[in-house]
């Protein structure tokens, strides 16, 4: 199993592990952006998150959630489920403008 990308360690695209490269390595993992996207509105249980992600494989979801927890972007609350941490919410503040840009890009003709 691949390890969670960390700034300062070798990651895809960077032997030195520049922070931006570590982030892009993490965000480039299959389904990872979808998971944080689905958590943008609030906590979800594992089952609800899996359904929101189109019934993705539970093994893949577990792996992505572990990576997100290791990266301090997602936390698990025993009662509410998985939720974005303050750092995860800050990341979403930067991702949402990309969503708007993608919508404009898709309408370009």
C-alpha positions as CSV (number, residue, x, y, z in Angstrom):
1,X,0.0,0.0,0.0
2,X,1.3,3.5,-0.9
3,X,2.1,5.7,2.0
4,X,0.4,9.0,2.6
5,X,2.3,11.9,0.9
6,X,4.1,14.2,3.3
7,X,5.9,17.5,2.7
8,X,9.6,17.0,3.0
9,X,9.5,13.4,1.8
10,X,9.9,12.1,-1.7
11,X,6.5,12.1,-3.5
12,X,5.3,11.7,-7.1
13,X,6.9,14.5,-9.1
14,X,9.4,15.7,-6.4
15,X,12.3,13.9,-4.7
16,X,12.5,16.7,-2.2
17,X,8.7,16.6,-1.3
18,X,8.0,20.3,-1.8
19,X,4.7,21.0,0.0
20,X,2.7,21.7,-3.2
21,X,4.0,18.5,-4.8
22,X,3.0,16.5,-1.7
23,X,-0.5,18.1,-1.8
24,X,-0.9,17.4,-5.5
25,X,0.2,13.8,-5.0
26,X,-2.4,13.4,-2.3
27,X,-5.2,15.1,-4.2
28,X,-4.4,13.1,-7.3
29,X,-5.2,9.8,-5.7
30,X,-8.3,8.1,-7.1
31,X,-11.5,9.2,-5.4
32,X,-9.8,11.4,-2.9
33,X,-11.2,14.7,-4.2
34,X,-14.6,13.2,-4.4
35,X,-14.4,12.2,-0.7
36,X,-13.6,15.7,0.4
37,X,-16.1,17.2,-2.0
38,X,-18.9,15.1,-0.4
39,X,-17.8,16.2,3.1
40,X,-18.0,19.9,2.2
41,X,-21.5,20.3,3.6
42,X,-21.0,18.4,6.8
43,X,-20.2,15.1,8.5
44,X,-21.3,11.8,7.0
45,X,-21.2,8.3,8.3
46,X,-19.1,5.7,6.4
47,X,-22.2,4.3,4.7
48,X,-23.6,7.7,3.8
49,X,-20.2,8.8,2.4
50,X,-19.9,5.6,0.4
51,X,-23.3,6.1,-1.1
52,X,-22.6,9.8,-1.8
53,X,-19.5,8.6,-3.7
54,X,-21.5,6.3,-6.0
55,X,-21.0,3.2,-3.9
56,X,-17.3,3.2,-4.3
57,X,-15.4,0.2,-3.0
58,X,-15.3,0.1,0.9
59,X,-11.6,-0.8,0.7
60,X,-10.8,2.2,-1.4
61,X,-12.9,4.5,0.8
62,X,-11.1,3.2,3.9
63,X,-7.7,3.8,2.3
64,X,-8.7,7.4,1.3
65,X,-10.1,8.1,4.7
66,X,-6.9,6.9,6.4
67,X,-4.8,9.1,4.1
68,X,-7.1,12.1,4.8
69,X,-6.9,11.5,8.5
70,X,-3.1,11.1,8.4
71,X,-3.0,14.4,6.6
72,X,-5.2,16.1,9.2
73,X,-7.9,17.0,6.5
74,X,-10.6,14.7,7.9
75,X,-11.5,13.6,11.4
76,X,-13.8,10.9,12.7
77,X,-16.4,11.6,15.3
78,X,-18.0,8.5,16.8
79,X,-21.5,10.0,16.7
80,X,-21.5,12.2,13.6
81,X,-19.1,10.3,11.3
82,X,-16.4,11.7,9.1
83,X,-16.0,15.5,8.8
84,X,-13.5,18.0,7.4
85,X,-11.1,19.4,9.9
86,X,-10.5,23.2,10.0
87,X,-7.5,22.5,7.6
88,X,-9.8,20.4,5.4
89,X,-12.4,23.2,5.3
90,X,-9.7,25.7,4.4
91,X,-8.6,23.4,1.6
92,X,-12.2,23.4,0.3
93,X,-12.2,27.2,0.3
94,X,-9.5,26.9,-2.3
95,X,-11.1,24.1,-4.3
96,X,-14.5,25.8,-4.6
97,X,-13.2,28.5,-7.0
98,X,-11.9,25.6,-9.2
99,X,-15.4,24.3,-9.3
100,X,-16.7,27.6,-10.5
101,X,-13.9,27.8,-13.1
102,X,-14.7,24.3,-14.3
103,X,-18.3,25.2,-14.8
104,X,-17.3,28.2,-17.0
105,X,-14.8,26.1,-18.8
106,X,-17.5,23.4,-19.6
107,X,-19.8,26.1,-21.0
108,X,-17.2,27.5,-23.4
109,X,-18.7,26.0,-26.4
